[in-house]
Amino acid sequence: MESTCVRVPREKGEGTRQHLADEGVLNRDLRIQEEDGYLYIPVTDVPDDLPTTVRRFDERDDETDADEILGYEPRFETVGDVALLEPEEDDEAGEALVEADNGISTALRVESAVEGRERTRRMSYVAGEEKTRAVHREYGREFVVDLTDVYFTPRLAEERERVASQVSADETVFDMFAGVGPFTVAAAEAGADVVASDINESAVELLRENAARNKVEDRVTAYNEDAREVARRVAGTADRVYMNLPHSADGFLDAACEAARDGAVIHYYDIRHEDDLFDGAVEEIRGAAADAGYEVEVLDRVVVRSYAPYDYNVCVDVRLV
């Protein structure tokens, strides 16, 4: 059957498929095709933000998707071959995800929000192989993640790529809340020297493993310390600072300014209500920068994703001048 489709590199396939599903334009009656390193994803309508072409597809003739088995679309995200079910989903949804022809071997249920200084979530086993460790791939990079020891979300893949695309090979980058290293590895791959910190010991161990896995370990220095302590180590040397700690990053703005050199770029992440997506965050940055003797040039304001009803995960990019 002939259909309009989106053509994307294979490593972007899962993120694109999920985006199309969220937009309600994924054609679930036809099978996704792979050819020469690209995926061709059939759609029922032309998406505004992606290039399309037309080709022939095979129709689905058996139950291979979880929503076909269940009769509804379960809410989940995937990290590697592990499905993370939303708390309200029942065991039947996890069993269908493992049964379906989608590469998922394990289903876990997320039982809590991110908790504590080490930023972890409680998980419970639902179906499939009993494990919490996965290898997640995005934009050609691989990350080993233990889902009960660290926090990781695939929903920031495009944002990680956005900021990595701005990195120059001669930069020093300070990743203040690095986790297992997705921002760090992307920046190091772009040629930067990266200093990374995280208070979670397991996250730092995995970060080092992931730097080696992606062959950038020579450009990554990782510390299992509070970001404020590491900021003192690198004081006045960072060309770029990542502050991916929504809800709490404002408490570290003074440390970010201490680490930064004149002209440095800060990527500041926050959770903001729709009535004040950016202005309040900009004022927080201006206040800390003024205390450090800097003015602020706002470079970009980005809505990264929806976080909760009326709340959004945003990023403000600024330059200290």
Buried (B, 14 or more C-beta within 10 A) or exposed (E): EEBBBBBBEBBBBBBBBBBBBEBEBBBBEBBBBEEEEBBBBBBBEEBEEBEBEEEEBEEBEEBBBBBBBBEEEBEBBBBBBBBBBEEEBEBBBBBBBBBBEBEBBBBBBBEEEEEEEBBBBEBEBBBBEEBBBBBBBBBEBBBBBBBBBBBBBBBBBBBBBBBBEBBEEEBBBBBBBBBBBBBBBBBBBBEBBBBBBBBBEBBBBBBBBBBEBBEBBEBBBBBBBBBBEBBEBBBEBBBBBBBBBBEBBBEBBBBBBBBBBEEBBBBBBBBBEEEEBBEBBBEBBBEBBEEEEBEBEBEBBBBBEEBEEEBBBBBBBBBBE
